[in-house]
Amino acid sequence: MVIEAPEVFRNSGDLRAKQSNHDPRDPAFSHRRVVIDLSRCQSVAPAAAMWCLVYALLVRIRSDECGLRLPDAIEPTNYLRSTMLLSILSASGADVADRGFDRPYDSLPILALTKFDSRHEVEEAANNASEVLARTGRVAANLIPVVGESFIELANNAVEHADSRIGSFGLIHLNGFPSKPAIVCAVADGGIGIRQSLRQNRQFTERLPFDWVAADLAREEGVTGTGDNVRGFGLFGVAEDTLQTGRTLLIQSGRGIFHMTKDLRRAGKSRLFPGTIVVASIPC
């Protein structure tokens, strides 16, 4: 099976349904070789890079063959190299033909793709990112703890609720300089997804007919799959900050997508993300 990405690859919603909706978490997944073809891509966003990572690792965990064709364009290829995506996939046994471009990318990650399985590892990754942000000199000092707190909230959610066989991954990216500078915090996993996680709480079992309903509900105050009254405030806090600022929030889980800005809240059906990804963009 070949999954072809478009020229502008923002997230898995840009993929063709026929190719990308085969779920590698499904025991019935029968494709013995999968190729993710990025050759046409002129740009690859952080959410798209993380889809490549999660999808490929899930295929590899089944001991199936997986290959990644890099963009023909130099800049998106160098960006993917800078995130450490190619190194991680190569270490997993995926077939990655890195042509070794060595042109510096003008917007390097603050935190390259980092795997974490515990709160301690989340804290360590956030601290490392804060130190790098401080050294850049491009971000106001009072914004650095905001980035760290947002990342920790999203990452701890993944650690506690994802039940992911490949673990969880984070990426913090500084881009858009000088015209529209923003810090992108992205966390992704290959786990059970928001809908299945919330359904573990009996009060939500009958309320979640679709993945996009669950993605919308998850950012509300006190919503959790644990049933614990003092839980369910992490994603809610990030969403509240989005409402009060010029930030954006993207949630994809299963075949659902939720997009939120200060002036917009939209949920709907999308192409598959085999697990969950949450992306918070913070203008700086």
C-alpha positions in Angstrom: 0.0 0.0 0.0 1.3 3.5 -0.9 0.0 6.5 0.9 0.7 9.7 -1.1 0.9 13.0 0.6 -0.1 16.3 -1.1 2.2 19.2 -1.9 1.0 21.0 1.2 0.9 18.5 4.0 -0.6 20.0 7.2 -2.0 17.0 8.9 -3.6 13.6 8.1 -6.8 15.4 7.1 -5.0 16.3 3.8 -4.5 12.6 2.8 -6.7 10.6 0.5 -9.3 8.5 2.4 -8.9 5.4 0.4 -5.2 5.2 1.1 -4.9 6.5 4.7 -8.0 5.1 6.5 -6.5 1.6 6.9 -5.8 1.4 10.6 -2.5 -0.3 11.6 -3.8 -0.7 15.2 -6.5 -3.0 13.8 -5.7 -6.7 14.1 -7.3 -7.2 10.6 -4.7 -4.8 9.1 -3.4 -6.9 6.2 -0.9 -4.7 4.3 2.5 -6.4 4.5 4.3 -3.4 3.1 3.4 0.3 3.5 5.1 3.2 1.8 4.5 6.8 2.9 5.3 8.8 -0.2 6.2 12.5 0.6 7.9 13.0 -2.8 5.5 15.7 -3.9 5.5 17.7 -0.7 6.7 21.3 -0.8 5.9 21.8 2.9 5.4 19.5 5.8 3.8 20.8 9.0 4.7 19.4 12.5 1.3 17.6 12.7 2.0 15.9 9.4 5.5 14.9 10.5 4.1 13.3 13.6 1.4 11.4 11.6 4.3 9.9 9.6 6.1 8.9 12.8 3.1 7.3 14.5 1.7 5.5 11.4 5.1 4.1 10.5 5.9 3.0 14.0 2.6 1.2 14.3 3.2 -0.6 11.1 6.7 -1.6 12.2 5.5 -2.9 15.6 3.5 -5.5 13.6 6.8 -6.6 12.0 5.5 -5.4 8.7 7.7 -3.5 6.2 7.4 0.3 6.0 9.2 2.8 3.8 9.4 6.6 3.7 10.0 8.4 0.4 11.3 11.8 1.2 10.3 15.0 -0.5 12.0 15.9 -3.7 12.2 19.5 -2.5 15.2 20.2 -0.2 13.6 22.4 2.5 10.9 19.9 3.7 13.5 17.1 3.6 15.8 19.1 5.8 13.0 20.0 8.1 12.1 16.3 8.6 15.8 15.5 9.2 16.0 18.3 11.8 13.0 16.9 13.8 14.9 13.5 14.1 12.0 11.8 12.3 14.3 10.0 9.9 16.6 8.8 12.6 13.8 7.4 14.7 12.2 5.6 11.8 15.5 4.2 10.7 16.2 2.9 14.2 12.8 1.1 14.1 13.7 -0.8 10.9 11.8 1.4 8.5 13.3 1.9 5.1 14.3 5.6 4.9 16.4 6.8 2.0 18.0 9.9 3.5 19.9 11.6 0.7 21.9 13.6 3.3 21.0 17.2 2.3 23.0 19.5 4.5 21.3 22.8 4.0 20.4 24.5 7.3 16.7 24.8 7.9 15.6 28.3 8.9 13.2 27.2 11.6 14.7 24.4 13.7 12.7 22.6 16.4 13.1 23.8 20.0 12.4 20.2 21.0 13.1 17.5 18.4 10.8 14.5 18.4 11.1 13.1 21.9 9.6 9.9 23.3 8.2 9.9 26.8 6.5 7.3 28.9 6.3 9.0 32.3 5.6 12.3 34.0 9.3 12.6 34.9 10.3 12.3 31.2 7.7 14.9 30.3 9.2 17.3 32.9 12.7 16.7 31.6 11.6 17.4 28.0 9.8 20.6 29.0 12.9 21.8 30.9 15.2 21.1 28.0 12.8 23.0 25.7 12.6 26.0 28.0 16.4 26.2 28.1 16.7 26.2 24.3 13.9 28.8 24.0 15.7 31.1 26.4 18.9 30.8 24.4 17.3 31.7 21.1 16.6 35.3 22.3 13.5 35.3 20.0 10.9 34.8 22.7 9.8 37.0 25.5 10.9 35.7 28.9 7.3 35.6 30.2 6.2 33.4 27.3 8.7 30.6 28.0 6.9 29.1 31.1 3.6 29.3 29.2 5.1 27.1 26.5 6.4 24.7 29.1 3.1 24.5 30.9 1.1 23.9 27.7 3.5 21.1 26.7 3.3 19.4 30.1 -0.5 19.5 30.2 -0.7 17.9 26.7 2.1 15.4 27.3 0.8 14.2 30.7 -2.6 13.6 29.1 -0.9 11.3 26.6 1.1 9.5 29.3 -2.0 8.9 31.5 -4.7 8.1 28.9 -3.2 7.0 25.6 -2.4 3.3 26.3 0.0 3.5 23.3 2.1 0.6 22.3 4.7 2.9 20.8 4.7 5.4 23.7 4.0 9.1 23.2 6.1 11.8 21.4 6.4 15.5 21.7 7.7 18.2 19.3 8.1 22.0 20.0 8.7 24.1 16.9 9.5 27.8 16.5 8.5 29.1 13.1 7.0 31.9 11.1 9.8 34.4 11.7 9.8 37.3 11.1 6.2 37.9 9.8 4.0 35.6 12.0 6.2 34.1 14.8 4.6 31.3 16.7 5.6 28.4 18.9 4.0 25.1 18.0 3.6 22.4 20.8 2.6 19.1 19.4 2.0 15.8 21.3 1.0 12.5 19.6 0.6 8.8 20.4 -0.6 5.6 18.7 -3.0 4.7 21.5 -6.7 3.9 21.9 -7.9 7.5 21.1 -10.0 10.0 22.9 -13.3 8.3 22.3 -12.3 5.0 23.7 -10.5 6.6 26.6 -13.6 8.7 27.6 -15.9 5.7 27.2 -14.1 4.1 30.2 -16.1 6.6 32.2 -19.7 5.2 32.3 -21.2 8.7 32.1 -19.8 9.1 28.6 -20.4 5.6 27.2 -23.7 6.5 25.4 -22.7 10.1 24.6 -19.9 9.5 22.1 -21.3 8.2 18.8 -18.3 9.6 16.8 -14.7 10.4 17.2 -15.2 14.1 16.5 -17.8 14.4 19.2 -15.3 12.9 21.7 -12.6 15.4 20.5 -14.9 18.3 21.0 -16.0 17.0 24.5 -12.5 16.3 25.7 -11.6 20.0 26.0 -14.5 20.8 28.4 -13.9 21.3 32.1 -13.8 18.1 34.2 -14.1 15.7 31.3 -12.1 12.6 31.9 -12.2 8.9 31.3 -11.2 8.2 34.9 -14.4 9.3 36.6 -12.2 11.3 39.1 -13.8 14.7 39.9 -10.4 16.3 40.3 -9.2 15.2 36.8 -10.0 16.5 33.3 -8.6 20.0 33.6 -5.3 19.8 31.6 -6.7 20.1 28.0 -9.5 22.3 29.4 -6.8 24.8 30.5 -5.1 24.8 27.2 -8.4 25.3 25.4 -9.4 28.2 27.7 -6.1 30.0 27.0 -6.9 29.6 23.3 -10.2 31.3 23.7 -8.6 34.3 25.5 -5.6 34.8 23.1 -4.7 34.5 19.5 -3.7 30.9 19.9 -5.0 27.9 17.9 -5.7 24.3 19.0 -6.0 21.3 16.8 -7.1 17.9 18.1 -7.2 14.8 15.9 -8.1 11.4 17.2 -9.3 8.4 15.2 -11.4 9.8 12.4 -12.3 13.0 14.2 -10.9 16.5 14.1 -11.5 19.5 16.3 -10.1 22.9 15.5 -10.3 25.9 17.8 -9.3 29.6 17.7 -10.5 32.6 19.6 -13.3 33.1 17.0 -13.9 29.6 15.8 -14.8 26.2 17.1 -15.3 23.4 14.6 -15.5 19.6 14.9 -16.0 17.1 12.1 -15.0 13.9 10.4 -11.4 13.6 9.1 -8.9 11.1 7.7 -7.6 8.7 10.2 -5.0 9.6 12.9 -4.3 6.2 14.5 -4.2 7.5 18.1 -4.4 11.1 19.1 -2.5 14.3 18.3 -2.9 17.7 19.9 -1.3 20.8 18.5 -1.3 24.1 20.3 0.1 27.1 18.4 1.2 30.1 20.6 1.9 33.4 18.8 5.0 35.2 20.1 
